[in-house]
Amino acid sequence: MTDLEQLHFTGTVWRPPYEARSVLLQATVGCTHRTCKFCSLYGDLRFRLSPMEEIEADLAIVARHQPRARRVFLVGANPFVLSYGRLVRLADRIRDFLPKVRTIGMFARIDDIARKSDGELRELRARGITGLSIGTETGDDPSLAFMNKGYTAADIREQCRRLDAAGIEYYLTYMTGLAGAGNGERAARATAMLFNGLHPYIIGIVSLTLFPDAPLAADVAAGRFAEAGERERLEELRTFIAELAVPTTLMGHTVSNTVPLLGRLPEERTRLLGEIDDALARFSEKELAAYRRGIGHL
């Protein structure tokens, strides 16, 4: 790609590990919510839509360099907030430039889904929007409320079941440590119970990693939130995996995890639990905490 062919990306580009081979296309910038206490990913970026002329210019570049692309992942914190009509037009333009594309994925918030009718969800699925990555973080209502996620476990259940009915795959996230010190077991059981009633294709495991510019840092300084220790987080994760009954793939090999895990449930449950037990036997709290302190960015 030459200097004259620069794709339009603003700020740090985030995409899930399982989208590593997808074409990345900026559809929005920033996040519509911007009040989750633990989050510092988007900094001072104000939410905006990418102009269609920018998107088309990027698609023209991609068409020259990856004409046989089969999947596109729309970047931005939650592009599924776009209106039904704009998403339809965007899916159609993607196919105009990249006719071999079969599927389109993106990040979504639960309330983005709630704004689409059942018929709109089905039509978006028919247009190739087949997978949504949703930062659910937890199924523990006290944690969702304290962290200002903007929805409840019941909301997650309702909207994911609507995705099931529409045939849209979804990939959920579980964040260990989010409930704070002493509350990990509660959060693990609540989240496993929630997810067991759904059909997550992938569950991404991350662990709370607090940076100074996150609003939660002020709560920690004021004593309103106590961070869970690293061993407690591993025990929380062990409980979550032990109680998770739904068939799915666990992907917990990002930098925020002190112990990387990757496997299929239920087939590899014993191995995954054994790897956590081995880590608990081998590593002290001090060693695991040193790893967390060494994380410069996510």
C-alpha positions as semicolon CSV with decimal commas, in nm:
position;residue;x (nm);y (nm);z (nm)
1;M;0,000;0,000;0,000
2;T;0,150;0,337;-0,103
3;D;0,146;0,664;0,088
4;L;-0,134;0,777;-0,144
5;E;-0,349;0,485;-0,033
6;Q;-0,401;0,541;0,336
7;L;-0,709;0,390;0,497
8;H;-0,913;0,615;0,725
9;F;-0,850;0,504;1,084
10;T;-0,882;0,733;1,386
11;G;-0,704;0,658;1,712
12;T;-0,619;0,305;1,820
13;V;-0,789;0,035;1,616
14;W;-0,950;-0,239;1,827
15;R;-1,065;-0,574;1,694
16;P;-1,122;-0,913;1,861
17;P;-0,855;-1,183;1,821
18;Y;-1,089;-1,395;1,609
19;E;-1,113;-1,115;1,350
20;A;-0,740;-1,128;1,276
21;R;-0,793;-1,223;0,909
22;S;-1,086;-0,993;0,845
23;V;-1,068;-0,673;0,642
24;L;-1,098;-0,385;0,890
25;L;-1,317;-0,097;0,778
26;Q;-1,385;0,212;0,988
27;A;-1,759;0,281;1,007
28;T;-1,772;0,490;1,324
29;V;-1,526;0,665;1,554
30;G;-1,543;0,648;1,931
31;C;-1,819;0,513;2,154
32;T;-2,179;0,630;2,197
33;H;-2,183;0,541;2,568
34;R;-1,845;0,659;2,701
35;T;-1,938;0,619;3,070
36;C;-1,820;0,267;3,159
37;K;-1,602;0,328;3,463
38;F;-1,333;0,075;3,378
39;C;-1,281;0,187;3,018
40;S;-1,012;0,417;2,884
41;L;-0,992;0,272;2,532
42;Y;-1,130;0,567;2,343
43;G;-0,995;0,858;2,546
44;D;-1,136;1,194;2,440
45;L;-1,267;1,074;2,105
46;R;-1,617;1,198;2,040
47;F;-1,851;0,961;1,863
48;R;-1,906;1,028;1,494
49;L;-2,010;0,844;1,182
50;S;-1,756;0,787;0,907
51;P;-1,871;0,977;0,596
52;M;-1,978;0,742;0,319
53;E;-1,720;0,897;0,086
54;E;-1,444;0,795;0,329
55;I;-1,582;0,442;0,351
56;E;-1,605;0,414;-0,027
57;A;-1,249;0,543;-0,066
58;D;-1,130;0,278;0,179
59;L;-1,329;0,008;0,001
60;A;-1,167;0,108;-0,329
61;I;-0,823;0,062;-0,173
62;V;-0,917;-0,274;-0,023
63;A;-1,061;-0,386;-0,357
64;R;-0,726;-0,321;-0,523
65;H;-0,524;-0,506;-0,260
66;Q;-0,764;-0,773;-0,130
67;P;-1,021;-0,827;-0,406
68;R;-1,101;-1,177;-0,282
69;A;-1,176;-1,072;0,078
70;R;-1,449;-1,286;0,233
71;R;-1,515;-1,109;0,565
72;V;-1,524;-0,746;0,674
73;F;-1,514;-0,630;1,035
74;L;-1,642;-0,278;1,097
75;V;-1,431;-0,095;1,355
76;G;-1,542;0,163;1,606
77;A;-1,667;0,094;1,958
78;N;-2,021;0,002;1,849
79;P;-2,100;0,043;1,478
80;F;-2,425;-0,153;1,525
81;V;-2,567;0,172;1,665
82;L;-2,603;0,282;1,302
83;S;-2,959;0,297;1,181
84;Y;-3,106;-0,001;1,002
85;G;-3,113;0,192;0,676
86;R;-2,750;0,300;0,700
87;L;-2,638;-0,053;0,784
88;V;-2,826;-0,187;0,480
89;R;-2,664;0,073;0,255
90;L;-2,323;0,000;0,403
91;A;-2,359;-0,376;0,354
92;D;-2,464;-0,318;-0,007
93;R;-2,167;-0,088;-0,076
94;I;-1,928;-0,340;0,074
95;R;-2,056;-0,598;-0,174
96;D;-2,039;-0,351;-0,461
97;F;-1,665;-0,315;-0,404
98;L;-1,594;-0,664;-0,264
99;P;-1,836;-0,907;-0,429
100;K;-1,678;-1,213;-0,266
101;V;-1,751;-1,089;0,088
102;R;-1,988;-1,330;0,257
103;T;-2,003;-1,204;0,615
104;I;-1,978;-0,876;0,805
105;G;-1,908;-0,839;1,177
106;M;-1,879;-0,550;1,421
107;F;-1,893;-0,446;1,786
108;A;-2,236;-0,381;1,937
109;R;-2,388;-0,266;2,263
110;I;-2,698;-0,433;2,401
111;D;-2,902;-0,115;2,354
112;D;-2,795;-0,098;1,987
113;I;-2,968;-0,432;1,937
114;A;-3,276;-0,321;2,128
115;R;-3,331;-0,036;1,881
116;K;-3,368;-0,276;1,588
117;S;-3,699;-0,454;1,523
118;D;-3,711;-0,831;1,483
119;G;-3,772;-0,786;1,111
120;E;-3,476;-0,549;1,078
121;L;-3,248;-0,798;1,254
122;R;-3,355;-1,073;1,013
123;E;-3,299;-0,850;0,712
124;L;-2,955;-0,743;0,835
125;R;-2,869;-1,112;0,871
126;A;-2,985;-1,168;0,514
127;R;-2,757;-0,882;0,403
128;G;-2,456;-1,062;0,551
129;I;-2,431;-0,906;0,897
130;T;-2,378;-1,237;1,070
131;G;-2,175;-1,171;1,384
132;L;-2,180;-0,919;1,669
133;S;-1,908;-0,885;1,932
134;I;-2,074;-0,764;2,251
135;G;-1,887;-0,632;2,555
136;T;-2,124;-0,784;2,808
137;E;-1,839;-0,801;3,066
138;T;-2,050;-0,975;3,333
139;G;-2,394;-1,109;3,421
140;D;-2,369;-0,970;3,774
141;D;-2,622;-0,688;3,809
142;P;-2,448;-0,502;4,096
143;S;-2,131;-0,486;3,887
144;L;-2,315;-0,376;3,573
145;A;-2,480;-0,096;3,768
146;F;-2,164;0,021;3,947
147;M;-1,964;0,024;3,624
148;N;-2,232;0,221;3,437
149;K;-2,273;-0,035;3,161
150;G;-2,620;0,097;3,089
151;Y;-2,811;-0,230;3,094
152;T;-2,892;-0,530;3,313
153;A;-2,845;-0,905;3,288
154;A;-3,211;-0,932;3,191
155;D;-3,148;-0,691;2,902
156;I;-2,855;-0,904;2,784
157;R;-3,072;-1,215;2,796
158;E;-3,358;-1,054;2,604
159;Q;-3,150;-0,904;2,325
160;C;-2,926;-1,207;2,272
161;R;-3,232;-1,427;2,241
162;R;-3,359;-1,190;1,973
163;L;-3,027;-1,239;1,790
164;D;-3,074;-1,615;1,822
165;A;-3,416;-1,583;1,659
166;A;-3,271;-1,371;1,378
167;G;-2,985;-1,615;1,314
168;I;-2,711;-1,366;1,403
169;E;-2,410;-1,514;1,583
170;Y;-2,283;-1,327;1,885
171;Y;-1,957;-1,330;2,076
172;L;-1,975;-1,230;2,443
173;T;-1,711;-1,102;2,684
174;Y;-1,651;-1,192;3,048
175;M;-1,420;-0,967;3,250
176;T;-1,276;-1,120;3,566
177;G;-1,213;-0,884;3,854
178;L;-1,493;-0,648;3,753
179;A;-1,697;-0,720;4,065
180;G;-1,412;-0,617;4,295
181;A;-1,239;-0,789;4,584
182;G;-1,443;-1,061;4,751
183;N;-1,714;-1,069;4,484
184;G;-1,558;-1,283;4,212
185;E;-1,743;-1,604;4,295
186;R;-2,075;-1,421;4,291
187;A;-2,002;-1,268;3,953
188;A;-1,879;-1,598;3,809
189;R;-2,194;-1,784;3,907
190;A;-2,427;-1,505;3,788
191;T;-2,250;-1,481;3,452
192;A;-2,243;-1,857;3,398
193;M;-2,615;-1,872;3,477
194;L;-2,686;-1,594;3,226
195;F;-2,469;-1,734;2,948
196;N;-2,608;-2,086;3,000
197;G;-2,943;-1,958;2,878
198;L;-2,791;-1,816;2,559
199;H;-2,592;-1,939;2,258
200;P;-2,262;-1,750;2,251
201;Y;-2,046;-1,871;1,963
202;I;-1,735;-1,745;2,139
203;I;-1,679;-1,615;2,491
204;G;-1,381;-1,384;2,519
205;I;-1,215;-1,380;2,862
206;V;-1,039;-1,063;2,971
207;S;-0,937;-0,934;3,313
208;L;-0,984;-0,587;3,457
209;T;-0,670;-0,384;3,393
210;L;-0,700;-0,038;3,542
211;F;-0,521;0,258;3,387
212;P;-0,494;0,602;3,553
213;D;-0,723;0,773;3,300
214;A;-1,014;0,534;3,361
215;P;-1,292;0,680;3,579
216;L;-1,269;0,372;3,803
217;A;-0,925;0,487;3,920
218;A;-1,094;0,765;4,117
219;D;-1,323;0,511;4,286
220;V;-1,020;0,305;4,386
221;A;-0,842;0,612;4,525
222;A;-1,152;0,711;4,724
223;G;-1,201;0,361;4,863
224;R;-1,528;0,302;4,679
225;F;-1,385;0,005;4,487
226;A;-1,123;-0,249;4,591
227;E;-0,949;-0,440;4,313
228;A;-0,960;-0,818;4,328
229;G;-0,628;-0,994;4,367
230;E;-0,487;-1,200;4,083
231;R;-0,536;-1,536;4,250
232;E;-0,895;-1,445;4,332
233;R;-0,947;-1,367;3,963
234;L;-0,815;-1,709;3,863
235;E;-1,044;-1,873;4,118
236;E;-1,332;-1,666;3,977
237;L;-1,246;-1,784;3,627
238;R;-1,227;-2,143;3,748
239;T;-1,578;-2,119;3,891
240;F;-1,709;-1,962;3,571
241;I;-1,564;-2,238;3,352
242;A;-1,677;-2,512;3,589
243;E;-2,037;-2,388;3,584
244;L;-2,059;-2,294;3,218
245;A;-2,281;-2,557;3,055
246;V;-2,339;-2,409;2,709
247;P;-2,126;-2,541;2,417
248;T;-1,888;-2,261;2,316
249;T;-1,529;-2,164;2,249
250;L;-1,338;-1,983;2,525
251;M;-1,073;-1,737;2,411
252;G;-0,874;-1,598;2,703
253;H;-0,532;-1,539;2,548
254;T;-0,517;-1,158;2,536
255;V;-0,256;-0,953;2,722
256;S;-0,491;-0,881;3,015
257;N;-0,496;-1,248;3,119
258;T;-0,218;-1,358;3,354
259;V;-0,282;-1,718;3,243
260;P;-0,370;-1,752;2,874
261;L;-0,649;-2,001;2,801
262;L;-0,798;-2,126;2,478
263;G;-1,032;-2,420;2,438
264;R;-1,368;-2,565;2,354
265;L;-1,642;-2,643;2,606
266;P;-1,747;-2,892;2,718
267;E;-1,482;-3,106;2,546
268;E;-1,176;-2,935;2,698
269;R;-1,316;-2,829;3,035
270;T;-1,090;-3,066;3,231
271;R;-0,777;-2,937;3,057
272;L;-0,873;-2,572;3,106
273;L;-0,946;-2,620;3,476
274;G;-0,620;-2,809;3,512
275;E;-0,425;-2,519;3,359
276;I;-0,581;-2,280;3,610
277;D;-0,505;-2,517;3,899
278;D;-0,146;-2,548;3,777
279;A;-0,107;-2,171;3,768
280;L;-0,252;-2,136;4,119
281;A;0,000;-2,393;4,241
282;R;0,297;-2,237;4,064
283;F;0,254;-1,862;4,094
284;S;0,226;-1,638;4,398
285;E;0,005;-1,332;4,422
286;K;0,318;-1,117;4,402
287;E;0,431;-1,277;4,075
288;L;0,091;-1,247;3,912
289;A;0,047;-0,886;4,029
290;A;0,386;-0,797;3,882
291;Y;0,263;-0,914;3,544
292;R;-0,048;-0,693;3,574
293;R;0,162;-0,388;3,664
294;G;0,376;-0,448;3,357
295;I;0,088;-0,416;3,112
296;G;0,143;-0,088;2,931
297;H;-0,169;-0,094;2,715
298;L;-0,436;-0,338;2,601
